């Protein structure tokens, strides 16, 4: 069903398709120039038309954050899938089902215990699995350090029996906390170097390590070279958001996702406009809180998408948002933004805001909205 | 499909049905004792079996936060519905559809502009609507102060033409920031008094005001008397959560919702356990951050639900959570909580955590899990 945006129900997650397409081209073009494959992370969009656009632009396979995403991608013809979360042993039967149906599914581990569990299951089932080892390049989450003595032990468990050691993978998640281009380029190099070093240790020990996978949107857009890397994973680049804007890897006019809302009331004495986008629409993500600029629950724009400087969603209840614009009186706000005025709010974190909606309203270049459904749950 | 909890996929939103039932009985019993009706807010559960249990226990109608909730309740036989968010003029056709199908739907406004828009639409459509006026009792969000000169003007617009003035409604949302029983009882009285005062002003002016609706879980459980009040609205009491625990209106053993997760890795050097419940499962709600006790992203319990003192979900990425237990070494944590260990995490805010899941796993007294689906979107 095609709807003119002015008639969309509020709140709505509005996706600007021309911006989405430019963002996809930008990242793909950069990866092509750096000579690496791009394996987009579908956890941001969880939406087939977005993933299809990424693949059409040249992406090689996808990265997923849940086996539910893997299943849906596979059912829609994508068979090169990397599940980039350490494998829980009791999820192996789900993975087995996908592999037996022909999915080229990569599993991930960062421990001897994890590798042994996959190996045991593979033997019991008589089924081969591709297994990746997670490398910790910046101490922010999971993975083995490139120099960890356990790395070789884990790799040996994988390289024998029915498993194949597909490669090493890392993610410089700490890049979200940076904003200086120099520091970002350094972290991208640190990410590359940690992963390449791990791969070289394995190869020096006579172990195979065909692939070297790195990535986060900020490091992917900041890396100067990616020697030794075979593929890059990134997710939020397709939509971008205020966190990425603060990191400095996108311009305001590249932000493709926003929440369409409308004014449902005023508290002129307090300088508040009340809108129908609360945290249920925006999510509770306050990712810009500790960045160079805190955008509250989001930056307010006109319905047409023009950024209104200083106007923010300052507070959020479940279905109520409080919009403020410092320096403008409550009475003036009430007259400039009367009941029913439509606004668009740019989110802090596109992955979290998208998840609040069963579908995006994808707005084409000619201004029509089409619902693009997205996956919910695991 | 019935599943033993030990075989549930993780992450899962686990609902302890005996606790849920006791919570429902507790609030209903209290409202019966205070001589008022209870109109539960379904925005917490968005789940029919929960709502059915509330109605079976004696609730009179429901409160909704979206017209989507109203529609679903009505399609399942609930016809007394109060939409407790100020009416956006362009949502009136949706309300009209429900009213024409026989739903006794209450609409809300707090402005002359809002009342006029509803009145105009009612005249154009030749359709009566029940309209409530929102009163602001604590300055935390929307509504007119009881003494606001606009109150009578708004009421007069409603009382003429095709609309009926159904009553006045308030919500002491600031109660979430309290934790002292005395202060809570005082706020409950402030909430009651503001709403009753508004009703009396209307009646003194010769306007009808049959109903007086107040409520929030903390004030409902703290009010000493509710003279002049006809109904109470409350939502989170059905599940309770860590925010309510900090407010002091529930015990740990009353928390009915938790997230079942499992250990997927360790970083022994940092004292971290990595689990498969990140913010996608818990939500980004950090409601306890500024309360008397900050629980991070949640309090960790054993699979059986026993609170492990000091163990918290300290940090969350999309599908990764970092669990810590200060004072216990990383090596000991890795040996006490090996890969695959199942844990349950009590959420800060049940409304936000529930929304991350397409269904609850409702665990009955005999320990079986059944999926109870919940509504997503608007």
Interface residues (C-beta under 8 A of the other chain):
Chain A: X9 X10 X11 X43 X65 X66 X85 X86 X87 X88 X89 X90 X91 X110 X111 X113 X114 X117 X136 X139 X141 X142 X173 X262 X264 X265 X266 X267 X270 X274 X276 X279 X280 X283 X284 X285 X286 X317 X318 X319 X320 X322 X338 X339 X340 X349 X351 X352 X355 X356 X357 X358 X359 X376 X377 X378
Chain B: X9 X10 X11 X43 X65 X66 X85 X86 X87 X88 X89 X90 X91 X110 X111 X113 X114 X117 X136 X139 X141 X142 X173 X262 X264 X265 X266 X267 X270 X274 X276 X279 X280 X283 X284 X285 X286 X317 X318 X319 X320 X322 X338 X339 X340 X349 X351 X352 X355 X356 X357 X358 X359 X376 X377 X378
